[in-house]
């Protein structure tokens, strides 16, 4: 639902992303995350407790406890154009956001009968190829190639 991009994510970044999601989608009953310092920070824990969201942390070195997240992370690594090298933070933000939108609105998911989780209301001008590779709209492709 959100992929904040920065050289280093802090608890303030987590709070900002979660606040935006909670305003638009409502707070969930619980959040599962790893034990990274940005997630276990006192400010994050207190804020989530104040609004009634429970925290479920996976045990260190136990990625199988959060299979959905690990599957998503694997898809992100495998499918994002350019792999791990970005020439600027702006380029990373544009490409990662384009991929996130594609993942949620176009990319087929086997667990959903090869349909996207939230299909676009307007059909994409790019004809579907049946693969899970990223197809940027022409306007996004132009923006994504700019630095």
C-alpha positions as CSV (number, residue, x, y, z in Angstrom):
1,X,0.0,0.0,0.0
2,X,3.0,2.3,0.5
3,X,6.7,2.0,-0.3
4,X,8.5,5.0,1.2
5,X,11.9,5.5,-0.5
6,X,14.8,7.1,1.4
7,X,18.5,6.4,2.0
8,X,17.5,5.5,5.5
9,X,14.0,5.0,7.0
10,X,13.4,6.3,10.5
11,X,10.5,5.9,12.9
12,X,9.2,9.3,11.7
13,X,9.0,8.0,8.1
14,X,7.1,4.9,9.3
15,X,4.7,7.1,11.3
16,X,4.1,9.4,8.3
17,X,3.4,6.5,6.0
18,X,1.1,4.7,8.4
19,X,-0.8,7.9,9.2
20,X,-1.5,8.5,5.6
21,X,-2.7,4.9,5.1
22,X,-4.8,5.0,8.2
23,X,-6.5,8.2,7.1
24,X,-7.3,6.9,3.6
25,X,-8.1,3.2,4.5
26,X,-8.7,3.2,8.3
27,X,-6.5,1.6,10.9
28,X,-6.1,-2.2,10.9
29,X,-6.5,-4.4,13.9
30,X,-2.9,-5.3,13.8
31,X,0.4,-4.7,12.0
32,X,3.0,-7.4,11.5
33,X,6.6,-6.3,10.9
34,X,10.2,-7.2,11.6
35,X,12.1,-5.9,14.5
36,X,13.9,-3.1,12.6
37,X,14.6,0.0,14.7
38,X,12.2,2.0,12.6
39,X,9.3,-0.3,13.6
40,X,10.1,-1.0,17.3
41,X,10.8,2.7,18.1
42,X,8.9,3.9,21.2
43,X,7.2,6.6,19.3
44,X,5.7,4.1,16.8
45,X,4.7,1.7,19.5
46,X,3.0,4.5,21.6
47,X,1.2,6.0,18.6
48,X,-0.1,2.6,17.4
49,X,-1.3,1.8,21.0
50,X,-3.1,5.1,21.2
51,X,-5.2,4.3,18.2
52,X,-5.7,0.7,19.2
53,X,-3.5,-1.1,16.6
54,X,-1.7,-4.1,17.9
55,X,1.8,-4.9,16.9
56,X,2.9,-8.4,16.0
57,X,6.7,-8.6,15.5
58,X,8.3,-11.6,13.8
59,X,11.2,-13.2,15.6
60,X,14.7,-12.3,14.5
61,X,15.9,-14.5,11.6
62,X,12.4,-16.0,11.1
63,X,11.2,-14.6,7.8
64,X,8.8,-17.6,7.4
65,X,6.6,-15.9,10.1
66,X,5.6,-13.3,7.6
67,X,5.4,-15.2,4.3
68,X,3.2,-12.6,2.6
69,X,5.8,-9.9,3.2
70,X,8.7,-12.1,2.2
71,X,6.9,-13.1,-1.0
72,X,6.2,-9.4,-1.8
73,X,9.9,-8.5,-1.1
74,X,11.0,-11.3,-3.5
75,X,8.7,-10.0,-6.2
76,X,9.9,-6.5,-5.7
77,X,13.6,-7.6,-6.0
78,X,12.9,-9.9,-9.0
79,X,10.6,-7.6,-11.0
80,X,11.7,-4.0,-10.4
81,X,13.5,-2.7,-13.5
82,X,17.1,-1.8,-12.8
83,X,17.5,-4.1,-9.9
84,X,19.3,-2.5,-7.0
85,X,21.0,0.3,-8.8
86,X,19.4,3.7,-9.0
87,X,21.2,6.9,-10.2
88,X,19.2,9.2,-7.9
89,X,16.7,9.0,-5.0
90,X,14.2,10.7,-7.3
91,X,14.6,7.9,-9.9
92,X,14.2,5.3,-7.2
93,X,11.0,6.9,-6.0
94,X,9.5,7.1,-9.4
95,X,10.4,3.6,-10.5
96,X,9.3,2.0,-7.2
97,X,6.0,3.9,-7.1
98,X,5.3,2.9,-10.7
99,X,6.1,-0.8,-9.8
100,X,3.9,-0.6,-6.7
101,X,0.9,0.7,-8.7
102,X,1.5,-2.0,-11.4
103,X,1.8,-4.7,-8.7
104,X,-1.6,-3.7,-7.2
105,X,-3.6,-2.8,-10.3
106,X,-2.2,-4.7,-13.4
107,X,0.1,-7.6,-12.3
108,X,-1.7,-11.0,-12.1
109,X,-1.5,-12.7,-8.8
110,X,-1.8,-16.5,-8.8
111,X,-3.5,-16.5,-5.4
112,X,-6.3,-14.4,-6.9
113,X,-6.9,-16.5,-9.9
114,X,-4.3,-14.5,-11.9
115,X,-6.1,-11.2,-11.4
116,X,-4.7,-8.1,-9.8
117,X,-5.8,-7.2,-6.2
118,X,-7.2,-3.8,-7.2
119,X,-7.8,-3.7,-10.9
120,X,-7.6,-0.3,-12.6
121,X,-10.9,1.3,-13.4
122,X,-9.6,2.4,-16.8
123,X,-8.0,-0.3,-19.0
124,X,-4.3,0.1,-19.5
125,X,-3.2,1.2,-23.1
126,X,-0.6,-1.6,-22.9
127,X,-2.0,-4.9,-24.0
128,X,-1.5,-7.6,-21.3
129,X,1.2,-10.1,-22.2
130,X,0.3,-12.6,-19.5
131,X,3.6,-12.2,-17.8
132,X,4.3,-10.6,-14.5
133,X,6.9,-8.2,-15.9
134,X,6.4,-4.5,-15.5
135,X,4.7,-2.6,-18.3
136,X,4.8,1.2,-17.8
137,X,2.3,3.4,-19.5
138,X,4.0,5.6,-22.1
139,X,3.6,8.6,-19.8
140,X,5.2,6.8,-16.8
141,X,8.0,5.5,-19.0
142,X,8.9,9.0,-19.9
143,X,8.8,10.2,-16.3
144,X,10.8,7.1,-15.1
145,X,13.6,7.7,-17.6
146,X,14.1,11.3,-16.4
147,X,16.7,12.0,-13.6
